[in-house]
Structure formats: structure tokens, C-alpha cells
Amino acid sequence: MVSAWALYRLSDDEIRLLGAYRAAAEIAAAAGTPGWAGLRAAYRTAFGEPGVNALPEVVRLLDASEARITAAPPAESGAARAAELATWEPRTLALMREQPARWDRLHRAGLPADAAAWRDLATEPRYHTAALRKYPDEVRRDFTRTLQAARRELARGWRRTTGVPRRYLSVDRTRLLRVEPVTGPLTTNPYWDDARNSHVLPEEVEARLGENRSVALLVGNGWMRGLRLPLVSSGDTGAIVYLKHRDVTGVRQFGIAFARDRWRIRLSAETDRVLSSL
């Protein structure tokens, strides 16, 4: 039995790389949205204020990026954001490594829903790749198949009013993958959707392993934000897959990002490609 923490643990450099990529994606996502002013102000406060190692040029570079993104035609907006993300990734990594004290002062405001979805879709493939490569081949194959199936179920089953479909996914001893809808309560614990009880669902998943190689639960993330009773539309802004494998201690958690419009959702094609290649 291999410790899940030991396998999943990322090196300090891997954590910095992922953090820099997410920060760059956040800059690209925020440009031209109501979230831009807050993000720009946060960078100005952290790096532009006078003092040791002040870097006022950071704000000028931000403004130049935002100008290029907002000048792009709507059909080319995604490509313009992707280009700025690639430009900012080495910059944010350099700021993180060379200006740690100022980087720690950076408190970015939240993004509008559409911008947050773009950021999450852009960063998801990197996170999945870094996480899954930590596992032995057999475990990684089972996890990858399960995540691919969960993504298919999410794309097929998402509804505006009910959100993410709840599914159990299992890989048995013969490596047959089964998908079962959750037809009853997820748990007998009446307070499972309280953030203080975040351990409850992983425990339920672990208890269902039985003779299977692995078992997983697909749920929405609305409960994590205290949204218990959606009235007009679901509060889910993403999905969570809790994964338990018999060869790894503990339960792993993977997020699935999506962008939503009124009637449908869009998943990351790049994440699908990454999962197919692992």
C-alpha cells in the first residue's frame, strides 16, 4: 500500500510552476472584465508602491496586456488571452521567485464567473497532469479512465436547474468500469454539506470500495459554497470527483472545470487530450 500523500505531493518547484501558471491565467482571464480593476490594484499595491525592489513596470505591462486583449475581435478573444497567458507565465514565475516578500503581499480579488471559468479551464490540464503522473501506472490508468467517464457523465447529465449529475463510478477486478446514478441520499449524515464536515463524502466513497479496484463519486461543488437549495439555477460552478483506489491509502480529489451558459456547459478539450495521453 502506497501513501496517497507521498504520491501526490508536489515538489516546491512544481508548486511554484503551477502557481505561476494560475496567476498568469488569472491576468489573462480578468482583462476586459469587471474584475480587472481589482486585479490591477492588487498588483499595483504589491509591486508598484515605493520601497525596496519596487517594480512599477509590472502595472505598465498589465495595462499593455489588457489593451491587446480588449482590442482583439470577439472571435479572437480566446486566442488573445491564451497568448497573454503564455507571455505572463515566465513573468509571474520570476516575480514569485525573485520578489517573494512582495508576492506574498499580493491579494487578488475574485473574478466574475465567466473569467473564473476561463482561468480554471486554462489551468486544469496542468493540474491533472502534475497529479496523475505521481501515481504508479496501474493506479494512473484506473484513475484516468474514471475521470474520462466522469467527464462524459457530466457533459451528458448537467442541467441548468439540477447542476452536476451525481454518479458512482467503479472499476472492478476485471477492469470493467460501471457507472451508477446516485438515487438516494449521499450519506446518512444530515450535515454533510457543511464545510466543516468535508471528510464525510470521502469516507462514504472509501466505504463503497468493496472488492473493486477503485471507486469514485461525481458531485457538484455548490454544497461547498453553502448553496443547499437551488431555486432558479444550480449553484454548481464546477464538479468534484472523489477517487479511492485499493492500492493507495486515502481518497484523492480532482476538480472538473466548466464554462456554462444558459442551457449547456463546455469542458476543456485540452484536459481531454491530456487524459487520453496519460
ZILINPE-V321618 format. One record per pair of residues at least 12 apart in sequence whose C-alpha atoms are under 8 Angstrom apart, sorted by sequence separation. I is the first residue (numbers start at 1). J is the second residue. D is the distance in whole Angstrom. If there is no record, write none. Layout:
BEGIN
[[I,J,D] [I,J,D]]
END
This chain:
BEGIN
[[27,39,8] [44,56,7] [68,80,7] [69,81,6] [132,144,8] [153,165,7] [167,179,7] [168,180,5] [205,217,7] [222,234,8] [241,253,6] [242,254,7] [167,180,6] [168,181,6] [187,200,8] [222,235,5] [223,236,8] [240,253,7] [241,254,5] [44,58,8] [153,167,8] [167,181,5] [168,182,7] [187,201,7] [221,235,8] [222,236,4] [240,254,6] [241,255,6] [43,58,7] [44,59,6] [69,84,8] [166,181,6] [167,182,5] [186,201,8] [221,236,5] [222,237,7] [240,255,5] [241,256,8] [43,59,7] [165,181,8] [166,182,6] [220,236,5] [221,237,7] [222,238,8] [239,255,6] [240,256,6] [150,167,8] [187,204,7] [220,237,8] [221,238,6] [238,255,7] [239,256,5] [186,204,8] [220,238,6] [221,239,5] [238,256,6] [239,257,7] [40,59,7] [65,84,6] [150,169,8] [220,239,4] [221,240,6] [238,257,5] [149,169,8] [219,239,6] [220,240,6] [237,257,8] [238,258,6] [218,239,7] [219,240,5] [237,258,7] [40,62,7] [218,240,6] [219,241,7] [146,169,7] [217,240,8] [218,241,5] [146,170,8] [217,241,5] [218,242,7] [146,171,8] [216,241,6] [217,242,5] [216,242,5] [217,243,7] [216,243,4] [215,243,6] [216,244,6] [142,171,7] [194,223,8] [195,224,6] [214,243,7] [215,244,5] [193,223,5] [194,224,7] [195,225,8] [214,244,5] [215,245,7] [146,177,8] [193,224,7] [195,226,8] [214,245,4] [194,226,7] [213,245,6] [214,246,6] [193,226,7] [213,246,6] [31,65,8] [32,66,7] [212,246,8] [213,247,8] [27,62,8] [31,66,5] [193,228,8] [209,244,7] [209,245,8] [28,65,8] [32,69,7] [205,242,7] [209,246,8] [28,66,8] [31,69,7] [32,70,6] [173,211,7] [175,213,8] [205,243,7] [206,244,6] [31,70,7] [172,211,7] [173,212,6] [205,244,7] [172,212,4] [173,213,6] [202,242,6] [28,69,8] [171,212,6] [172,213,5] [201,242,8] [170,212,7] [171,213,6] [172,214,7] [170,213,8] [171,214,5] [170,214,6] [171,215,6] [206,250,8] [170,215,4] [206,251,7] [53,99,8] [169,215,6] [170,216,6] [205,251,8] [168,215,7] [169,216,5] [168,216,6] [169,217,6] [168,217,5] [169,218,8] [202,251,6] [167,217,6] [168,218,6] [166,217,7] [167,218,5] [29,81,7] [166,218,5] [167,219,7] [28,81,5] [165,218,7] [166,219,5] [28,82,7] [164,218,8] [165,219,7] [166,220,8] [47,102,6] [164,219,6] [165,220,7] [28,84,6] [46,102,5] [47,103,8] [164,220,5] [28,85,6] [46,103,7] [163,220,7] [27,85,7] [46,105,5] [24,84,8] [25,85,5] [46,106,5] [24,85,5] [27,88,8] [45,106,8] [24,86,8] [43,106,6] [21,85,8] [24,88,5] [25,89,8] [42,106,6] [24,89,5] [42,107,6] [43,108,8] [23,89,8] [42,108,6] [42,109,8] [21,89,5] [24,92,6] [150,218,7] [162,230,8] [20,89,6] [23,92,7] [39,108,5] [161,230,7] [20,90,8] [38,108,7] [39,109,6] [146,216,7] [161,231,7] [163,233,8] [21,92,8] [38,109,6] [142,213,8] [143,214,8] [161,232,6] [162,233,7] [163,234,5] [20,92,5] [21,93,8] [142,214,7] [161,233,4] [162,234,5] [163,235,7] [164,236,7] [20,93,5] [160,233,5] [161,234,5] [163,236,6] [19,93,8] [35,109,7] [160,234,6] [164,238,8] [35,110,7] [159,234,8] [164,239,7] [17,93,7] [20,96,7] [35,111,5] [16,93,7] [34,111,8] [35,112,6] [34,112,7] [33,112,7] [16,96,8] [30,111,7] [33,115,7] [30,115,6] [29,115,5] [29,116,7] [26,115,8] [29,118,6] [26,116,8] [29,119,6] [28,119,8] [150,241,8] [26,119,6] [25,119,5] [147,241,8] [22,119,7] [25,122,7] [25,123,7] [143,243,7] [22,123,6] [21,123,7] [160,262,7] [160,263,6] [159,263,7] [160,264,7] [151,256,8] [159,264,7] [139,245,7] [158,264,7] [158,265,7] [18,126,7] [139,247,7] [18,127,7] [155,265,7] [155,266,8] [155,267,8] [14,130,8] [10,130,8] [10,131,8] [8,131,6] [8,132,8] [148,272,7] [9,134,8] [8,134,6] [128,254,8] [7,134,5] [8,135,7] [148,275,7] [7,135,6] [144,275,6] [124,256,8] [144,276,8] [124,257,7] [144,278,7] [121,257,6] [120,257,6] [121,258,6] [141,278,8] [120,258,8] [121,259,8] [140,278,8] [117,257,7] [117,258,6] [118,259,7] [117,259,5] [125,268,8] [128,271,8] [124,268,8] [114,259,7] [125,270,6] [129,274,7] [133,278,8] [121,267,7] [122,268,8] [125,271,5] [129,275,8] [121,268,6] [124,271,7] [125,274,7] [129,278,8] [4,248,6] [1,246,8] [2,247,7] [3,248,6] [4,249,5] [1,247,5] [2,248,5] [3,249,5] [4,250,6] [1,248,6] [2,249,6] [3,250,7] [4,251,8] [1,249,7] [4,252,7]]
END
